[in-house]
Amino acid sequence: MTTMFKDSDHIYFIGIGGISMSGLAEILAKRGCKVSGTDIRETPVTNHLQSIGIHINIGHHTKNITDDVTHVVFTAAIHDGNPELEAAKEKNLIIMDRAQLLGQIMGEHSNSVAVSGTHGKTTTTSMVSEILLAAEKDPTITVGGVLPTIGSNLKIGNSSYFVAEACEYFNSFLRLSPLVGVILNIESDHLDFFGSLENIYHSFHDFAKRIPKNGVLVINKTIPNLAAITKDLVCRVETFSMEEDSDWTAKNVIHHEDGKNTFDVFYHHEKKAIVHLNVPGDHNISNALAAIASASFLEIPPEDWIKGLAHFTGTNRRFQRKGEKNGVLVIDDYAHHPTEIRATLAAAKKVKHNTTWCVFQPHTYSRTKFLFEDFGDAFFDADEIIIADIYAARETDDGTVSAAQLAKRIAKTGKSAHYVGNFDEILTFLQKHCQKGDLLLTVGAGDVYKIGESFLSE
């Protein structure tokens, strides 16, 4: 039983179907807590929670906050006015957000790792997890995607080791105080909340300040104005990058035709290991260096870095090979920021093929609007670009930006870009034009992956 809750407590999760919320709910349920929750629709995640004895309500209703509920946990997507949240307030229940609960659970583990950054959190969290699994440390893992090794986004361990993503949106990561804090990169994103890059830097600095004196900040040396993040810290600081003057770096990199990588790991100019990485791209070499630096601080030996990273084949929706149809290789990627798109397309270039087809579904109107020009220049390494309608997520269309406008902006760079919009029309277009030896990438954080799956099945 957790030290946070008594046997008589009943914890209710509003938005329990989210990938992080579901993991936290399962952790508490496995410890013997009474857990229930709600979501707007039935999904494989809610079905799984039901199968382990967690009652799920579909739809938000005041009546769901029953008299025996003592604590309510909610996600950042839940706002004032939600009937269950308002009912909890009226009953004076203990209310906490997802990040607060994550921070409390993480605080129970003396060897905790929190991975932050604009891009690469899920991949790097998974890499750290693979290394700790290879070292037989029995970690608790909560990751933002399905890690094939554990067949889930969650593993409940029985040790002092805890690995989790640290999301900056709504300053969620400022609820965490990890022993090892990782910052992979810092760029403009979630500007609907932060407003400016300056504010984003301020939040990442605050995250770094939460690492204790006996801990370490593992940070990318190539982040502009690095001193703005590392100043006034009480913890140790170690840098990583492909650059020579980083504490941790990679040398003698070999990009294989199948997209895999081999490289030597150096720490302070001393060779520590030869690593074989089964995921493509220089960005994943950088992610691997961050994972290695984190593991090294936890006194995990090089042989386990090597074993763990060799076992890592990616997570769902991160350059995920979905299959092949009529000689066309289909790969899906979660990239929804211009920098992520560039990295995904650069990685694709290292996979032997003919024409690169990229189907991109923009994610949220605000992100598309704020980063419109950057999105317009992000598709240099694609041969044919198809833009689907914007995935609204939590937003509504105010008419100021559209997928058709983005396609026109990309076309101004001289690229072949088409706005098609409708998934069925996109599928017909691809079936007509993709040729044997081509590579089809479905890219975006929404449901664009369905196009690739339909292409393979029809």
VMD Tcl script that draws the C-alpha trace (Angstrom):
set ca {
  {0.00 0.00 0.00}
  {1.29 3.45 -0.88}
  {2.14 5.85 1.91}
  {-0.04 8.50 0.21}
  {-3.40 6.81 0.74}
  {-5.19 4.90 3.47}
  {-6.97 1.58 2.97}
  {-10.32 3.34 3.15}
  {-9.50 5.89 0.40}
  {-11.18 5.79 -3.01}
  {-9.26 7.55 -5.81}
  {-11.28 8.70 -8.82}
  {-9.51 9.58 -12.11}
  {-11.19 12.07 -14.46}
  {-9.82 11.23 -17.91}
  {-8.56 7.82 -16.84}
  {-8.10 6.62 -20.43}
  {-5.10 8.86 -21.07}
  {-1.85 6.97 -21.43}
  {-0.25 8.52 -18.34}
  {-3.43 8.61 -16.24}
  {-4.15 4.94 -16.94}
  {-0.65 4.01 -15.82}
  {-0.94 5.92 -12.54}
  {-4.37 4.42 -11.91}
  {-2.99 0.93 -12.45}
  {-0.05 1.58 -10.11}
  {-2.42 2.55 -7.30}
  {-4.81 -0.32 -8.03}
  {-1.97 -2.85 -7.92}
  {-1.01 -1.44 -4.50}
  {-4.47 -2.23 -3.20}
  {-6.17 1.15 -3.48}
  {-9.78 1.41 -4.60}
  {-9.61 3.10 -8.00}
  {-12.27 4.12 -10.48}
  {-12.62 6.77 -13.16}
  {-14.24 8.14 -16.25}
  {-13.49 8.88 -19.88}
  {-15.46 10.12 -22.86}
  {-15.34 6.84 -24.77}
  {-14.53 3.17 -24.42}
  {-11.05 2.29 -25.68}
  {-8.61 -0.63 -25.42}
  {-7.05 1.25 -22.47}
  {-10.33 1.54 -20.56}
  {-11.14 -2.08 -21.39}
  {-7.81 -3.15 -19.91}
  {-8.46 -1.16 -16.73}
  {-11.88 -2.76 -16.45}
  {-10.26 -6.20 -16.80}
  {-8.11 -5.60 -13.71}
  {-11.07 -4.50 -11.61}
  {-11.13 -0.72 -12.11}
  {-14.68 0.54 -12.69}
  {-14.93 2.93 -15.65}
  {-17.78 5.35 -16.33}
  {-18.22 6.53 -19.90}
  {-19.12 10.22 -19.98}
  {-18.64 12.92 -17.34}
  {-21.55 13.16 -14.89}
  {-21.92 14.61 -11.40}
  {-23.42 11.33 -10.15}
  {-20.12 9.54 -10.82}
  {-18.55 11.25 -7.79}
  {-20.13 8.92 -5.28}
  {-20.11 9.49 -1.52}
  {-17.23 7.08 -0.92}
  {-14.81 8.95 -3.25}
  {-12.10 10.65 -1.17}
  {-9.56 11.81 -3.80}
  {-9.95 13.04 -7.37}
  {-7.14 13.10 -9.95}
  {-7.60 15.03 -13.21}
  {-5.63 15.66 -16.38}
  {-4.63 18.99 -17.89}
  {-7.34 18.44 -20.50}
  {-10.01 18.76 -17.78}
  {-11.04 22.34 -17.07}
  {-13.22 24.22 -14.61}
  {-16.84 23.48 -15.38}
  {-16.33 19.76 -15.79}
  {-19.27 18.28 -13.84}
  {-17.16 15.71 -11.98}
  {-14.49 18.24 -11.04}
  {-17.14 20.68 -9.84}
  {-18.83 17.92 -7.83}
  {-15.51 17.07 -6.18}
  {-15.04 20.74 -5.22}
  {-18.53 20.93 -3.74}
  {-17.82 17.87 -1.62}
  {-14.45 19.32 -0.49}
  {-12.60 16.24 -1.70}
  {-8.82 16.12 -2.02}
  {-8.12 17.12 -5.63}
  {-4.80 16.77 -7.45}
  {-3.68 16.93 -11.05}
  {-1.96 14.07 -12.87}
  {1.50 15.63 -12.54}
  {1.12 16.08 -8.79}
  {0.30 12.40 -8.35}
  {3.16 11.38 -10.63}
  {5.52 13.52 -8.56}
  {4.37 11.92 -5.32}
  {4.80 8.39 -6.68}
  {8.20 9.29 -8.14}
  {9.22 10.70 -4.75}
  {8.88 7.23 -3.23}
  {11.73 5.98 -5.46}
  {15.31 6.98 -4.67}
  {16.61 6.22 -8.18}
  {14.18 8.18 -10.33}
  {14.69 9.41 -13.89}
  {12.50 12.06 -15.55}
  {12.99 12.71 -19.26}
  {11.98 16.14 -20.57}
  {12.36 18.06 -23.82}
  {10.34 19.34 -26.74}
  {11.05 16.15 -28.71}
  {12.18 12.59 -28.03}
  {10.77 12.03 -24.55}
  {9.03 8.74 -25.27}
  {11.97 7.27 -27.18}
  {14.57 8.27 -24.58}
  {12.41 7.15 -21.65}
  {12.09 3.80 -23.42}
  {15.86 3.59 -23.96}
  {16.55 4.24 -20.28}
  {13.94 1.62 -19.44}
  {15.56 -0.97 -21.73}
  {18.94 -0.38 -20.09}
  {17.52 -0.78 -16.58}
  {15.66 -3.91 -17.66}
  {18.88 -5.32 -19.13}
  {20.57 -4.59 -15.81}
  {17.76 -6.49 -14.03}
  {16.89 -3.49 -11.84}
  {13.13 -4.23 -11.99}
  {12.17 -0.58 -12.59}
  {8.73 0.96 -12.53}
  {8.18 2.44 -15.99}
  {5.56 4.85 -17.25}
  {6.06 5.92 -20.84}
  {3.99 7.78 -23.42}
  {3.80 4.90 -25.87}
  {3.69 1.12 -25.95}
  {7.15 -0.34 -25.35}
  {7.21 -3.79 -27.02}
  {9.53 -5.29 -24.39}
  {6.87 -4.86 -21.70}
  {3.90 -4.93 -24.10}
  {2.48 -1.82 -22.51}
  {3.13 1.79 -21.54}
  {3.50 0.65 -17.95}
  {5.57 -1.73 -15.87}
  {5.15 -1.87 -12.13}
  {8.47 -2.83 -10.60}
  {9.53 -3.67 -7.09}
  {12.67 -1.59 -6.65}
  {13.93 1.94 -6.09}
  {14.13 2.60 -9.86}
  {11.44 4.70 -11.53}
  {11.47 6.07 -15.10}
  {8.94 8.53 -16.49}
  {8.42 11.23 -19.06}
  {8.39 14.80 -17.81}
  {5.97 16.86 -19.90}
  {6.40 20.63 -19.95}
  {2.85 21.43 -21.08}
  {1.00 23.35 -18.35}
  {4.30 23.16 -16.41}
  {3.44 19.60 -15.40}
  {7.10 18.68 -14.93}
  {7.44 21.24 -12.14}
  {5.69 18.71 -9.90}
  {8.64 16.33 -10.21}
  {11.92 16.17 -8.28}
  {13.90 13.37 -9.96}
  {17.37 12.20 -9.05}
  {18.22 12.23 -12.77}
  {16.62 14.93 -14.88}
  {17.08 14.88 -18.64}
  {16.57 17.82 -21.03}
  {16.78 16.64 -24.63}
  {16.05 19.92 -26.42}
  {14.14 23.18 -25.98}
  {12.11 24.74 -28.80}
  {8.95 26.72 -29.36}
  {5.89 24.55 -28.78}
  {2.68 24.68 -26.76}
  {2.71 28.44 -27.32}
  {-1.01 28.49 -26.54}
  {0.14 28.01 -22.93}
  {3.69 29.42 -22.76}
  {3.27 32.38 -25.06}
  {6.98 32.70 -25.85}
  {10.24 30.77 -26.07}
  {11.54 32.87 -23.17}
  {8.81 31.49 -20.94}
  {9.62 27.95 -22.09}
  {13.27 28.44 -21.09}
  {12.17 29.77 -17.72}
  {10.11 26.63 -17.08}
  {12.91 24.26 -18.09}
  {15.27 26.14 -15.77}
  {12.76 25.71 -12.95}
  {12.60 21.98 -13.77}
  {16.40 21.71 -13.57}
  {16.38 23.50 -10.20}
  {14.14 20.75 -8.81}
  {16.92 18.16 -9.17}
  {18.54 17.63 -5.73}
  {22.18 18.25 -4.85}
  {23.02 14.54 -5.07}
  {21.37 14.28 -8.51}
  {22.35 15.14 -12.07}
  {21.02 17.17 -14.96}
  {21.73 15.41 -18.26}
  {21.35 18.08 -20.94}
  {21.94 18.46 -24.68}
  {25.06 20.57 -25.26}
  {23.61 22.01 -28.49}
  {20.70 23.79 -26.78}
  {21.10 27.52 -27.53}
  {21.90 29.68 -24.50}
  {22.59 26.60 -22.39}
  {23.72 28.74 -19.45}
  {20.15 30.02 -19.03}
  {19.21 26.48 -17.98}
  {22.33 25.40 -16.06}
  {22.91 28.56 -14.00}
  {22.38 28.47 -10.23}
  {21.89 24.70 -10.06}
  {22.87 22.71 -6.99}
  {23.02 19.40 -8.87}
  {25.75 18.00 -11.09}
  {25.50 18.81 -14.82}
  {26.58 16.48 -17.64}
  {26.20 17.31 -21.33}
  {25.67 15.06 -24.34}
  {25.62 15.62 -28.11}
  {27.40 14.64 -31.30}
  {29.83 17.50 -30.67}
  {33.39 16.84 -29.50}
  {33.28 19.11 -26.45}
  {30.32 17.37 -24.80}
  {30.84 15.17 -21.74}
  {29.14 12.32 -23.60}
  {29.51 12.01 -27.36}
  {29.39 9.54 -30.25}
  {32.20 8.93 -32.71}
  {32.84 6.64 -35.68}
  {29.14 6.59 -36.56}
  {28.04 4.07 -39.19}
  {24.60 4.49 -40.80}
  {23.56 1.12 -42.22}
  {21.35 0.77 -45.32}
  {18.46 -0.57 -43.24}
  {18.52 2.60 -41.13}
  {20.28 1.11 -38.12}
  {23.29 2.78 -36.49}
  {26.58 1.71 -34.92}
  {28.76 4.15 -32.96}
  {31.41 4.45 -30.28}
  {30.43 6.08 -26.98}
  {32.97 8.46 -25.46}
  {32.93 10.05 -22.00}
  {35.45 12.83 -21.47}
  {37.32 11.60 -24.59}
  {37.57 8.05 -23.22}
  {35.93 5.27 -25.21}
  {33.37 3.46 -23.10}
  {31.41 1.18 -25.44}
  {30.45 0.27 -28.99}
  {26.67 0.55 -29.35}
  {24.39 -0.97 -32.00}
  {21.12 0.92 -32.33}
  {18.14 -0.59 -34.16}
  {16.40 2.75 -34.77}
  {17.47 5.26 -37.44}
  {18.65 8.84 -37.43}
  {21.23 11.04 -35.71}
  {18.49 12.26 -33.37}
  {18.21 8.73 -31.96}
  {21.97 8.54 -31.45}
  {21.61 11.72 -29.41}
  {18.70 10.20 -27.47}
  {20.81 7.10 -26.80}
  {23.64 9.26 -25.40}
  {21.17 10.88 -22.99}
  {19.97 7.44 -21.88}
  {23.55 6.21 -21.43}
  {24.52 9.27 -19.39}
  {21.51 8.71 -17.14}
  {22.26 5.02 -16.69}
  {25.94 5.69 -15.99}
  {25.03 8.08 -13.17}
  {22.92 5.27 -11.70}
  {26.07 3.07 -11.85}
  {24.74 0.81 -14.60}
  {27.77 -0.73 -16.39}
  {28.47 -0.39 -20.15}
  {27.58 -4.00 -20.93}
  {23.99 -3.22 -19.90}
  {23.91 -0.04 -22.02}
  {24.92 -2.17 -24.98}
  {22.45 -4.96 -24.25}
  {19.53 -2.67 -23.49}
  {19.96 -0.42 -26.53}
  {20.47 -3.38 -28.85}
  {17.14 -4.71 -27.61}
  {15.33 -1.44 -28.27}
  {13.43 -1.51 -31.55}
  {11.34 1.60 -31.00}
  {7.93 2.27 -29.52}
  {4.55 2.43 -31.21}
  {4.22 5.44 -33.52}
  {7.94 6.34 -33.36}
  {9.31 5.51 -36.84}
  {7.30 2.31 -36.56}
  {7.49 -0.08 -39.50}
  {3.88 -1.03 -40.14}
  {4.45 -3.40 -43.04}
  {4.88 -3.65 -46.81}
  {2.32 -3.80 -49.64}
  {3.17 -4.23 -53.33}
  {6.77 -3.31 -52.59}
  {5.83 -0.10 -50.72}
  {7.24 0.14 -47.17}
  {4.86 1.85 -44.71}
  {6.29 3.64 -41.67}
  {4.33 5.64 -39.10}
  {5.70 8.41 -36.89}
  {4.21 10.63 -34.18}
  {6.15 13.73 -35.32}
  {3.96 16.82 -34.98}
  {6.51 19.64 -34.66}
  {8.67 20.97 -37.54}
  {11.91 19.79 -35.91}
  {10.47 16.31 -35.41}
  {9.31 16.18 -39.02}
  {12.80 17.13 -40.24}
  {14.36 14.44 -38.05}
  {11.89 11.79 -39.23}
  {12.44 12.62 -42.90}
  {16.23 12.73 -42.42}
  {16.06 9.27 -40.84}
  {13.92 8.04 -43.73}
  {16.59 9.12 -46.21}
  {18.96 6.62 -44.61}
  {16.55 3.75 -45.40}
  {17.12 2.44 -48.93}
  {14.12 3.29 -51.15}
  {13.02 5.31 -54.16}
  {10.37 8.01 -53.65}
  {9.51 9.31 -50.17}
  {5.76 9.87 -49.76}
  {4.87 11.86 -46.63}
  {1.27 12.13 -45.47}
  {1.14 14.77 -42.75}
  {-1.80 15.49 -40.48}
  {-1.23 18.79 -38.61}
  {-2.01 18.55 -34.90}
  {-4.10 21.39 -33.41}
  {-4.96 24.71 -35.01}
  {-2.88 26.70 -32.52}
  {0.35 24.78 -33.20}
  {-0.22 24.98 -36.98}
  {-0.81 28.73 -36.71}
  {2.08 29.53 -34.34}
  {4.63 27.46 -36.30}
  {3.15 27.91 -39.79}
  {6.30 29.21 -41.48}
  {8.49 26.59 -39.83}
  {6.11 23.83 -40.92}
  {6.28 25.23 -44.43}
  {10.04 24.64 -44.57}
  {10.10 21.28 -42.75}
  {9.56 18.88 -45.67}
  {12.83 19.33 -47.58}
  {13.66 15.59 -47.46}
  {10.26 14.42 -48.76}
  {9.58 13.92 -52.45}
  {5.79 13.95 -52.38}
  {3.80 15.59 -49.57}
  {0.10 15.13 -48.87}
  {-1.54 17.31 -46.21}
  {-4.60 15.97 -44.41}
  {-7.12 18.09 -42.52}
  {-5.95 19.46 -39.17}
  {-6.54 17.18 -36.18}
  {-8.38 19.47 -33.75}
  {-7.73 17.53 -30.50}
  {-8.89 19.85 -27.70}
  {-9.45 22.87 -30.00}
  {-12.07 24.32 -32.34}
  {-11.51 25.83 -35.78}
  {-11.52 29.65 -35.67}
  {-10.97 29.92 -39.42}
  {-7.54 31.55 -39.27}
  {-5.47 28.59 -40.50}
  {-6.12 25.52 -42.63}
  {-4.43 22.43 -44.03}
  {-4.96 23.77 -47.56}
  {-3.04 26.93 -46.66}
  {-0.18 24.83 -45.29}
  {0.00 22.76 -48.49}
  {0.28 25.97 -50.52}
  {3.03 27.25 -48.21}
  {5.02 24.02 -48.60}
  {4.59 24.16 -52.38}
  {6.23 27.62 -52.37}
  {9.51 25.89 -51.43}
  {9.38 24.01 -54.74}
  {8.17 20.75 -53.21}
  {5.31 18.67 -54.63}
  {2.64 19.27 -51.99}
  {-1.06 18.44 -52.22}
  {-3.96 19.18 -49.90}
  {-6.29 16.19 -50.03}
  {-7.83 16.32 -46.55}
  {-10.18 13.34 -46.46}
  {-8.60 10.01 -45.45}
  {-10.50 7.98 -48.04}
  {-9.39 10.34 -50.81}
  {-5.80 10.23 -49.55}
  {-5.86 6.42 -49.62}
  {-7.16 6.41 -53.20}
  {-4.46 8.89 -54.21}
  {-1.71 6.75 -52.65}
  {-2.99 3.52 -54.18}
  {-2.88 5.20 -57.59}
  {0.56 6.80 -57.33}
  {2.82 4.80 -54.94}
  {5.18 2.47 -56.78}
  {7.24 -0.57 -55.84}
  {10.34 0.51 -53.92}
  {8.70 3.64 -52.49}
  {8.50 4.61 -48.81}
  {5.18 5.80 -47.39}
  {5.38 7.82 -44.16}
  {2.27 8.70 -42.17}
  {3.21 11.55 -39.85}
  {1.36 13.34 -37.05}
  {0.05 13.00 -33.50}
  {-3.58 12.40 -34.46}
  {-5.08 9.39 -36.22}
  {-3.14 9.63 -39.51}
  {-1.72 6.16 -38.83}
  {-5.07 4.76 -40.00}
  {-4.17 5.71 -43.60}
  {-1.10 3.50 -43.57}
  {-3.03 0.65 -41.98}
  {-5.75 0.95 -44.63}
  {-3.11 1.03 -47.38}
  {-1.68 -2.25 -46.09}
  {-5.03 -3.98 -45.61}
  {-6.89 -3.04 -48.82}
}
mol new
graphics top color blue
foreach p $ca { graphics top sphere $p radius 0.5 }
foreach p [lrange $ca 0 end-1] q [lrange $ca 1 end] { graphics top cylinder $p $q radius 0.2 }
display resetview
